[in-house]
Amino acid sequence: MHVSRRALPMLLALIALATPAAAQEDADFRRLADGIFRPLAKANGIPGLVVGVTWNGRHAIYALGQTAREGGAPVDGDTLFELGSVSKTFNVALATLAAERGEMVLDAPVSTYLPRLKDTPFGALTAIDLATHATGGLPLQLPPGIASEQALLDWLAAWRPAAAPETRRSYSNVSIGVLGLATARALGTRFSTAAQDELFPLLGLTSTFVNVPPAAMPRYAMGYTKANRPARVTPTLLEPEAYGVKSTARDMLRFLDAHLGAAELPPQAVRALARTRTGYFETASYVQDMIWEQYPWPVGLDRLLAGNSMDMALKPQPFTRLAPPLAPQTDVLINKTGSTNGFGAYVVMLPASKLGIVVLANRNYPNAERVKAVYRLIEGLAGR
């Protein structure tokens, strides 16, 4: 896609100005989205899918399908979907918020907050290491049989890295999960409580939950596995911290607005979110922020697909520490995918244009399909 850094903001402004009414603008967006996402949903057997776009704080939503294959209701901007690993972006936001409040030091050893890990290789890692997958070889998931926090800490105390942490990126639910535990210890509470009672309200999110309350359950879509079996996330150790958040397209657009400077937030919250977009390591495809993955803009589709490939999630990857860290950038594309057994999510930001996109679906389908579809949507919005 050949869209200059300066052209896209102007093109998006033209989209907003070229039609006489907001209703017409929304209709144009829905036609564009329908031409991209209806074929995607059909090809991947997705029962329900919602696409949200924010540009300069103005929102548009496209919804297709049902909350369940049988007995479902139409999905919309208020339907709850599981975010999978997009949940990790809230985890790091809570950590940076704790740091802004002086309750946590991000470059202190994690054993500061989890004393059981004192004088161990894992305990020497920092919150930033955990947030950037810089552990030197943690597995994606916990070994079978570890079901309590004490058992987890005992296992971590005995764990040894396979490589120097600053040289090998190992995508892991364990590292980010433990970051959530450490942050909660620093705050003197549980992660789910801190997220639900402090972080989400601070960001203006009214339909984002770790534990979906009874009153919101009718809006909670049923997910479907790749084998087409109904599925929702199972509460397990580290699930809340690593992949347990549920949200709506409407709330996720508010979250993107908060990152893009299109929402009114306390200065402390603005600084906390910005810290999550600081770059600490460089991989073959992108700069690794705190969970977020950052590409130069414009970026080719092949590079974006490589960065979101299964190899990046399942295989250790070499990377290089950036010294000093890269301050939050504007001329970039920032993204994060997320999946549970029954759901698939994708979130993208282009800060220079104040453009954000979220795609939520109640079926787990390939990351590559999400990336290609959103890339086409950006092309369409840019008038290409």
C-alpha positions as CSV (number, residue, x, y, z in Angstrom):
1,M,0.0,0.0,0.0
2,H,1.5,3.3,-1.1
3,V,0.0,5.9,1.2
4,S,2.3,8.7,2.4
5,R,2.4,9.6,6.1
6,R,1.0,13.0,5.3
7,A,-1.7,11.8,2.8
8,L,-3.7,9.6,5.1
9,P,-4.8,12.3,7.6
10,M,-5.9,14.5,4.8
11,L,-7.8,11.6,3.1
12,L,-9.5,10.7,6.3
13,A,-10.6,14.3,6.7
14,L,-12.0,14.3,3.2
15,I,-14.0,11.2,4.0
16,A,-15.7,13.1,6.9
17,L,-16.2,16.2,4.8
18,A,-17.2,14.7,1.5
19,T,-20.7,13.7,2.6
20,P,-23.5,16.0,3.7
21,A,-24.5,14.2,6.8
22,A,-23.2,11.8,9.4
23,A,-25.7,9.2,8.4
24,Q,-24.3,9.2,4.9
25,E,-20.8,8.9,6.2
26,D,-21.8,5.8,8.3
27,A,-23.5,4.3,5.3
28,D,-20.3,4.7,3.2
29,F,-18.3,3.1,5.9
30,R,-20.7,0.2,6.3
31,R,-20.6,-0.5,2.5
32,L,-16.8,-0.5,2.6
33,A,-16.7,-2.8,5.6
34,D,-19.3,-5.1,4.2
35,G,-17.4,-5.7,1.0
36,I,-14.4,-6.8,3.1
37,F,-15.8,-8.5,6.2
38,R,-18.8,-10.3,4.9
39,P,-16.7,-12.5,2.6
40,L,-14.2,-13.0,5.5
41,A,-17.0,-14.1,7.9
42,K,-18.4,-16.5,5.3
43,A,-15.0,-18.0,4.4
44,N,-14.1,-18.5,8.1
45,G,-17.5,-19.6,9.4
46,I,-17.7,-16.7,11.8
47,P,-21.2,-16.4,13.4
48,G,-20.9,-12.8,14.5
49,L,-18.4,-10.0,13.8
50,V,-18.2,-6.3,14.7
51,V,-15.8,-3.8,13.2
52,G,-15.3,-0.4,14.9
53,V,-13.4,2.6,13.5
54,T,-12.4,5.8,15.3
55,W,-10.8,8.7,13.5
56,N,-10.3,12.0,15.3
57,G,-12.7,10.7,18.0
58,R,-15.6,10.0,15.6
59,H,-16.8,6.4,15.7
60,A,-18.4,4.2,13.1
61,I,-19.5,0.6,13.7
62,Y,-20.2,-2.3,11.3
63,A,-21.9,-5.4,12.7
64,L,-22.6,-8.7,10.9
65,G,-24.2,-11.9,12.2
66,Q,-25.4,-13.3,15.5
67,T,-24.2,-13.8,19.1
68,A,-24.8,-17.5,18.8
69,R,-25.4,-20.0,16.0
70,E,-28.7,-21.1,17.7
71,G,-30.9,-18.7,19.6
72,G,-28.6,-15.8,19.2
73,A,-29.3,-12.1,18.8
74,P,-27.8,-9.8,16.2
75,V,-24.3,-8.6,17.3
76,D,-23.8,-4.9,17.7
77,G,-21.4,-2.4,19.2
78,D,-22.5,-3.4,22.7
79,T,-22.0,-7.2,22.3
80,L,-19.4,-8.6,24.6
81,F,-16.5,-10.5,23.0
82,E,-13.5,-12.2,24.6
83,L,-10.3,-10.2,23.7
84,G,-7.8,-13.0,24.2
85,S,-4.3,-11.5,24.3
86,V,-5.5,-8.0,23.5
87,S,-6.2,-8.2,27.3
88,K,-2.5,-7.9,27.8
89,T,-2.6,-4.3,26.7
90,F,-4.7,-3.5,29.8
91,N,-2.3,-5.5,32.0
92,V,0.6,-3.2,31.0
93,A,-1.6,-0.1,31.3
94,L,-2.3,-1.0,34.9
95,A,1.5,-1.5,35.5
96,T,2.4,1.9,34.0
97,L,-0.4,3.5,35.9
98,A,1.0,2.1,39.1
99,A,4.4,3.4,38.1
100,E,2.9,6.9,37.4
101,R,1.4,6.8,40.9
102,G,4.7,5.9,42.5
103,E,3.4,2.5,43.6
104,M,5.7,0.4,41.3
105,V,9.1,0.8,39.6
106,L,9.1,-0.8,36.2
107,D,12.8,-1.4,36.0
108,A,13.1,-2.9,39.5
109,P,13.5,-6.7,39.9
110,V,10.1,-8.5,40.0
111,S,11.3,-10.1,43.2
112,T,10.7,-6.6,44.8
113,Y,7.0,-7.5,44.6
114,L,7.2,-11.3,44.7
115,P,9.8,-12.0,47.4
116,R,9.6,-15.8,46.9
117,L,11.6,-15.1,43.7
118,K,14.5,-13.3,45.4
119,D,17.9,-14.5,44.2
120,T,16.5,-16.4,41.2
121,P,16.9,-15.7,37.5
122,F,13.2,-15.0,37.1
123,G,13.2,-12.7,40.1
124,A,15.9,-10.6,38.5
125,L,13.7,-9.8,35.5
126,T,11.9,-6.5,35.5
127,A,8.4,-5.5,34.8
128,I,9.6,-4.1,31.4
129,D,11.2,-7.5,30.6
130,L,8.0,-9.3,31.4
131,A,5.9,-6.8,29.3
132,T,8.2,-7.2,26.3
133,H,8.7,-11.0,26.3
134,A,12.3,-10.6,27.2
135,T,12.7,-13.6,29.5
136,G,15.1,-15.8,27.5
137,G,12.8,-18.7,27.0
138,L,9.5,-18.9,29.0
139,P,7.0,-21.3,27.5
140,L,3.7,-20.0,26.0
141,Q,1.6,-21.7,28.7
142,L,2.2,-23.0,32.2
143,P,3.2,-26.6,32.5
144,P,0.3,-28.9,33.4
145,G,-0.5,-29.3,37.1
146,I,0.3,-25.7,38.2
147,A,-3.0,-24.5,39.6
148,S,-2.1,-22.2,42.5
149,E,-0.1,-19.1,42.9
150,Q,2.2,-20.8,45.4
151,A,2.9,-23.6,42.9
152,L,3.5,-21.0,40.2
153,L,6.1,-19.2,42.3
154,D,7.8,-22.4,43.3
155,W,8.1,-23.4,39.6
156,L,9.4,-19.9,38.6
157,A,12.0,-20.1,41.4
158,A,13.4,-23.2,39.9
159,W,13.1,-22.1,36.3
160,R,16.3,-21.2,34.3
161,P,16.4,-19.2,31.0
162,A,17.6,-20.9,27.9
163,A,19.3,-17.7,26.6
164,A,20.2,-14.2,27.8
165,P,16.8,-12.5,28.3
166,E,17.8,-9.4,26.3
167,T,18.6,-11.5,23.2
168,R,15.6,-13.8,22.8
169,R,11.9,-12.9,22.6
170,S,9.7,-15.7,23.9
171,Y,6.0,-14.8,23.7
172,S,4.4,-16.1,26.9
173,N,1.2,-16.0,28.8
174,V,3.3,-16.8,31.9
175,S,5.5,-13.7,31.8
176,I,2.6,-11.2,31.3
177,G,0.5,-13.1,33.8
178,V,3.2,-12.8,36.4
179,L,3.5,-9.1,35.6
180,G,-0.2,-8.8,36.5
181,L,0.4,-10.6,39.8
182,A,3.4,-8.3,40.6
183,T,1.4,-5.2,39.8
184,A,-1.5,-6.4,42.0
185,R,1.0,-7.0,44.9
186,A,2.3,-3.5,44.5
187,L,-1.2,-2.1,44.6
188,G,-2.2,-4.4,47.6
189,T,-5.1,-6.0,45.8
190,R,-5.9,-8.6,43.1
191,F,-5.4,-7.9,39.4
192,S,-9.1,-8.4,38.5
193,T,-10.1,-6.0,41.3
194,A,-7.6,-3.3,40.3
195,A,-8.5,-3.6,36.6
196,Q,-12.3,-3.6,37.2
197,D,-12.4,-0.9,39.9
198,E,-9.6,1.4,39.0
199,L,-8.3,1.0,35.4
200,F,-11.4,0.5,33.4
201,P,-13.4,3.4,35.0
202,L,-10.4,5.7,34.7
203,L,-10.4,5.1,30.9
204,G,-14.2,5.6,30.7
205,L,-14.9,1.9,29.9
206,T,-18.3,0.8,31.1
207,S,-18.6,-2.5,29.3
208,T,-15.2,-4.0,29.8
209,F,-14.9,-6.8,32.4
210,V,-12.6,-9.5,33.7
211,N,-15.7,-11.2,35.3
212,V,-18.8,-10.5,33.3
213,P,-21.6,-9.4,35.8
214,P,-25.0,-11.2,35.6
215,A,-26.7,-8.0,34.2
216,A,-24.3,-8.1,31.2
217,M,-24.5,-11.8,30.5
218,P,-27.2,-11.5,27.8
219,R,-24.8,-9.3,25.8
220,Y,-22.0,-11.9,26.0
221,A,-21.6,-13.7,22.7
222,M,-21.0,-17.5,22.5
223,G,-17.7,-18.3,21.0
224,Y,-16.9,-21.2,18.6
225,T,-13.7,-23.1,18.3
226,K,-12.0,-24.0,15.0
227,A,-13.9,-27.3,15.3
228,N,-17.1,-25.3,15.6
229,R,-17.8,-26.3,19.2
230,P,-19.3,-23.6,21.5
231,A,-16.7,-22.2,23.9
232,R,-16.0,-19.5,26.4
233,V,-12.8,-18.9,28.3
234,T,-12.2,-21.1,31.3
235,P,-11.1,-19.3,34.5
236,T,-7.6,-20.6,35.3
237,L,-4.5,-19.4,36.9
238,L,-3.2,-16.3,35.0
239,E,-6.3,-16.2,32.8
240,P,-7.4,-12.7,34.1
241,E,-4.0,-11.2,33.6
242,A,-3.1,-12.8,30.2
243,Y,-6.2,-13.3,28.1
244,G,-9.3,-12.9,30.3
245,V,-10.8,-9.5,29.5
246,K,-14.1,-9.2,27.7
247,S,-15.2,-6.0,26.0
248,T,-17.4,-4.4,23.3
249,A,-16.4,-2.7,20.1
250,R,-17.8,0.6,21.6
251,D,-15.6,0.3,24.6
252,M,-12.6,-0.7,22.6
253,L,-13.0,2.4,20.5
254,R,-12.9,4.5,23.7
255,F,-9.7,2.6,24.7
256,L,-8.2,3.5,21.3
257,D,-9.3,7.1,21.6
258,A,-7.5,7.2,25.0
259,H,-4.3,6.1,23.3
260,L,-4.7,8.4,20.3
261,G,-5.3,11.5,22.3
262,A,-9.0,11.7,21.3
263,A,-10.4,11.3,24.8
264,E,-10.3,13.5,27.9
265,L,-8.3,11.7,30.5
266,P,-6.3,12.8,33.6
267,P,-2.7,13.6,32.7
268,Q,-1.5,10.7,34.8
269,A,-3.5,8.2,32.7
270,V,-2.3,9.8,29.4
271,R,1.3,9.4,30.6
272,A,0.6,5.8,31.6
273,L,-0.8,4.8,28.3
274,A,2.0,6.5,26.4
275,R,4.6,4.5,28.4
276,T,3.1,1.3,27.1
277,R,3.9,2.5,23.6
278,T,7.6,3.0,24.3
279,G,9.8,0.7,22.2
280,Y,12.3,-1.5,24.0
281,F,13.4,-4.1,21.5
282,E,13.6,-4.6,17.8
283,T,12.6,-7.8,16.1
284,A,13.0,-8.7,12.4
285,S,9.5,-7.3,11.7
286,Y,8.7,-4.6,14.3
287,V,9.7,-2.8,17.4
288,Q,8.4,-4.4,20.6
289,D,6.7,-2.0,22.9
290,M,5.1,-3.0,26.2
291,I,2.9,-5.8,24.6
292,W,2.1,-3.5,21.6
293,E,3.9,-4.2,18.3
294,Q,5.0,-1.2,16.4
295,Y,5.8,-0.9,12.6
296,P,7.0,2.0,10.6
297,W,4.2,3.6,8.6
298,P,3.6,3.0,5.8
299,V,4.3,-0.7,6.1
300,G,4.0,-3.5,3.5
301,L,1.4,-6.2,4.0
302,D,4.1,-8.9,3.9
303,R,5.9,-7.4,6.8
304,L,2.7,-7.0,8.8
305,L,1.8,-10.7,8.1
306,A,5.3,-11.8,9.1
307,G,5.0,-9.9,12.4
308,N,1.6,-11.5,13.2
309,S,2.6,-15.0,12.1
310,M,2.3,-18.1,14.4
311,D,6.1,-18.3,14.4
312,M,6.2,-15.1,16.4
313,A,3.9,-16.6,19.0
314,L,5.1,-20.1,19.1
315,K,8.9,-19.9,18.5
316,P,11.6,-18.0,20.3
317,Q,12.8,-15.1,18.1
318,P,16.0,-13.1,18.3
319,F,15.7,-9.4,19.1
320,T,17.9,-6.5,20.0
321,R,17.6,-4.1,22.9
322,L,17.1,-0.5,22.0
323,A,19.3,1.8,24.0
324,P,18.0,4.2,24.8
325,P,14.3,3.0,24.5
326,L,12.3,4.5,21.6
327,A,9.9,7.2,22.8
328,P,6.3,6.8,21.6
329,Q,6.1,7.5,17.9
330,T,3.4,8.9,15.7
331,D,4.4,7.8,12.2
332,V,3.8,4.1,13.0
333,L,1.2,1.4,12.9
334,I,0.7,-0.3,16.3
335,N,-1.2,-3.5,16.6
336,K,-2.1,-6.5,18.7
337,T,-4.0,-9.7,18.0
338,G,-5.8,-11.8,20.5
339,S,-7.6,-15.2,20.6
340,T,-9.2,-17.6,23.0
341,N,-10.5,-21.0,21.9
342,G,-13.8,-19.4,20.7
343,F,-13.0,-15.8,19.8
344,G,-10.6,-13.7,17.6
345,A,-9.7,-10.0,18.1
346,Y,-7.5,-7.5,16.3
347,V,-6.7,-3.9,17.3
348,V,-4.8,-1.4,15.2
349,M,-3.7,2.2,15.7
350,L,-2.2,4.8,13.4
351,P,-1.4,7.7,15.8
352,A,-0.5,10.3,13.2
353,S,-4.0,10.0,11.8
354,K,-5.8,9.4,15.1
355,L,-7.1,6.3,13.4
356,G,-8.0,3.2,15.3
357,I,-9.7,0.0,14.2
358,V,-11.0,-2.9,16.3
359,V,-12.3,-6.2,14.9
360,L,-14.1,-8.6,17.2
361,A,-15.4,-12.1,16.2
362,N,-17.0,-15.0,18.1
363,R,-14.8,-17.6,16.4
364,N,-11.1,-18.2,16.5
365,Y,-9.8,-17.7,12.9
366,P,-6.3,-17.1,11.5
367,N,-4.4,-13.9,12.4
368,A,-3.5,-13.5,8.7
369,E,-7.1,-13.1,7.7
370,R,-7.6,-10.4,10.3
371,V,-4.5,-8.5,9.2
372,K,-5.3,-8.7,5.5
373,A,-8.9,-7.5,6.1
374,V,-7.9,-4.5,8.2
375,Y,-5.2,-3.6,5.7
376,R,-7.8,-3.5,3.0
377,L,-10.0,-1.4,5.2
378,I,-7.2,1.1,5.8
379,E,-6.7,1.2,2.0
380,G,-10.4,1.8,1.5
381,L,-10.6,4.6,4.1
382,A,-7.6,6.2,2.4
383,G,-9.4,6.2,-0.9
384,R,-6.9,3.8,-2.5
